[in-house]
């Protein structure tokens, strides 16, 4: 289940950040070139400084996944004068309540099996009736008895609704299990350098940390689990007529430098503020001032 949430977190980040890449999706007319050692060092320096600005795992959590910093190795010469996009992220996984989550999942399994056993006689009866109706429907259709066909279809639709109602009986329990086993289980911080467009229909303007250009927040809910999201923008940004904001070039700095940075944070709504407060945004802002 943790993987599923991480996947959702990645999807939400991709939705919020319309990130460009050094190569892009279009055909490269002028061909590619390798980045220079100096350009790669510039990118690595930005990422190292931003990584150092991120917090360690809080008590009861661990840092998960890989945090390898990978500067761009080659770029399309068509866009080498456009700031290059590169990024990395940090994920935190909760460990201090694993036993309680495992027990909640086991208890839910017991309840689900008990509920299914209690419904089984009714389920079997409905299935048997559906099989009988299906045979009668075939016979009526062969005879061209449309009135009988219509009546049989109505009865089958009624049985289908009964199955739906039985399935709905489990939804509150499923939602409770999701909250107990998946809620407040992961957190993440993603650093996107020169990301291009940041746009999300749910974003609402929020108070920005000192030195930041702006900040936004929004929330999502999936599988009964609520998550808070925030993005803090540093450096050069401009609003877009189509909505959101777009990163800009900063003076004559190298395309490999940080012209704009988006820091996207995902966490349980109750932890979002503390996670944001643990980030040294001043140090990240300094990478844009180089």
N, C-alpha and C positions, 0 to 999 in steps of 0.2 A: 504494500500500500504506500510505503514511503516513496518508491519509484514513481508511482502514479502521481503523487503530489509534486514531486520534482518535475515531472513532465509537464504538469499543469503550470508550475512556476515558470518554466522555460517558455511555454506557449504564451503566457501573459506578458513576459518580458518582450518577446518578439512582436506582440500586438502593440505594446506601448512604444517600442523603439523601432522606427522604420529604418533600421541600420543599413548603411551602404557598406560595400566591401571594397578592398583595393582593386579587385578585378572587375566587380560588377557583373550584371547579367547580360549586358550587351556584348556584341562582337568587338574585339579589340583590334582596331584598325592599324594602329602604329606599332603593335607588338608589345611584348613584355620585356622588362629588364629586371635584373636582380637589384634588390635594395643594397645600399652601401653599408659598410660596417658602422659608419657614423650614424646613418639613419636608423639602423637596428638598435644601436646603443641609445639613441634618443627615445625610441619607443619603449625599450626595456627600462630606461630610467624613469619614465612616466609611470609605467605599471608597477615598478618596485616601490616608488614613493606612495602610490595609491594603495598598494597592498599593505604597506607598513602603517597606513592610516586606518586600517580595519581592525576591529576588536578581536581578541581571542574568544574562544567559546566560553560562555558563562557557566557557572556551576551547574552540573547536571546535564551538560550538553557536550558534544564533541564536534570538531570540524570534520566534515565528510567530503568525499570526492577528491578530485585532483585540482591543484592550483598552479599548474605549470604555466609560466609566462612565455608566450610565443610571439615575438615580433614578426611582422610581415616579411616574407622572404623575397617576394617578387611583386611587381606592380605593373599594371597596364599603362603605357606611356600616354594614352589618351587622357587619363585622369590624374596624372602625377602631380598636377598643380592644385588638385582638390585635396583638402585634408583627408588623410587616410584613417579608416575606421579600424580599431582593434579593441579588444575587451578581455576581461576575465571575471570570475565570480567566486564567491565563497559561500558554502552551504553549511548550516549547522543542523545537527541531528540530536534530538533529545534522547537521553538514556536513563534518566533517574526514575522514570515511572514505567519502564518496560514491563515489569511483572504485573502491574495493575492493568495495563492495556491488554496483555495476553489473557489475563483472567476475565476481563470484560468480553473479549472476543469468544472465549470458551463458553461463558455463561450465555451469550447471545446464541451461540450454536445450539446449546441445550434447549433454549426457549423456542428456537425456530423448528427444531425437530419435534418438540412436543406439540407445537401448533399444527405442524403438518400432519402428525399422527391423529390429532383430534379431528382434522378436516378430511382425513382420508376416506371414510365411508361416503361422505357427501361427494367428494371428488370422483370416486369410483362410480357412484350412481349417475353423476352428470356425464361422465365419459361413456358409460354404457348407453345412456339415452342419446347422446350425440351419434354414436355408431348406428343405433336403430334409425334415427332420423335421416342419417346420410343414405342408408339403404332405401328408405321410403322415398327420399327425394329423387334418387336415381330412377326408381320405378315410376314415380309421378311424371318426371321429365320425359321418359320414354313414351308414356301414354299421352303426353301433351296436355296433362291436367294442370293448367297454369294456376288455378285457384288453390289446388293442393300444394303446388310448389311454393306459392307465396306464403301459405300458412306454415309450411315446414320451415321456410327460411326465417320467418318471424320467431318461431320457437327456438331455432338454433341461435339467433341473435340474442334472445333472452338468456340462454344458457351461457353464451359467451360473456355477457355482462355479469353473470354470477361468478364466473371464473375471475373476471377483473376485480370484482368486489372482494373476493377472497384474497387476491394478491395485494389489494390496497390495505387489508388488515395488518399486513406486516410492515408497512411503510413507516409508521411511528417508531417501531422497534429498530428498523434499519437506520433511521436518522439518529436515534440515540446511540447506537453502536458506532456509527461513523464519528460522532462527536467524541465518544470515549476513546476510540482507537486511533483516529487520524487527526483530530484537532490539536493544535499547538504542538506539532510533532517536528516540524522543520522550519527553518528560517533561512533567508538568503540575502546576499548583497551582491549586486552586479555592477561592475564599473564598465561603462561604454565610452570610449574616447572617440570624438568626432563621429557621433552615431548617425548624423543625417536628421531624420524627422522623428520627433517624439509626439505621438498623438494617440489619444484614447478617449472614447466618447464618455467615459465615466470620470475622467480626471477633473478634480476641483482644486482651484488655487488654494494654497496653504502657506503658512508662515515659513519663510526660508531661513536657513542658518546664516550666520554672519559670513559675508563674503560670497554668498551664492547669488546667482542671477535670479532664480525663482524656484518654487517647489509646488508640487501637486500631490493630491492623495485620492484614493478610490478604494472600494472594497469589492470583493467577489464572494460568491457562495457556491459550493459544489459538494455534492454528496453529504449535505447537511453540515458542512464545515465552513465557517466564515474565515476569511483572510483579509488582512489589511495590506495595502500597497502604498508606497510613496516613491516619488522620483524627485531628486534634487538636482538642479541644473547649475553648472558652473561654467564660466567663460562666455563665449560669444554666441548669442541666440537671437532669433528674430521670429515674431509671430507669423503664422501662415494664414492666408485668406481661407484656405480649405479647412482650417482648424489645427490646433497644436502649434508647435514651434519647430524651427529648423536650426541646426548648428551652422555657424558661420566661420569664415576664415578670419583669423586674427592677425592683422597687419601683414608683415612680410615673413613671418615665421615659417620654418620648413613645414612641408606637408606631413612630415612624420611627427611633428610636435603636437602637443595637446592644444587644440584651438577651443574645444568645448568638451565638457564631460557630463555624462548623465549617470547619477548614482541611483539605482533602483533597489528598493528594499521590500521584502515580503516577509510577513510574520503574522502570528495571531494578533488580532486588533489590540489586545491588552499588552502586548510586548512591543508594538511598533515604535512607540515613543522612546522606550529605553534603548532599543536597538539603534535608532537614529542618533540618540544622544551619545552613543558609544563610538561613533565614527568621527574621526578627526577631519572635518570638512575643510578646515584651514589648510591642512597639509595637502589635501587634494586640490584646493584652489591654487596653491602655490605651483602646482605642475602646469597650470594654464598660464601663469605669469612668467614662465621661463622664456 
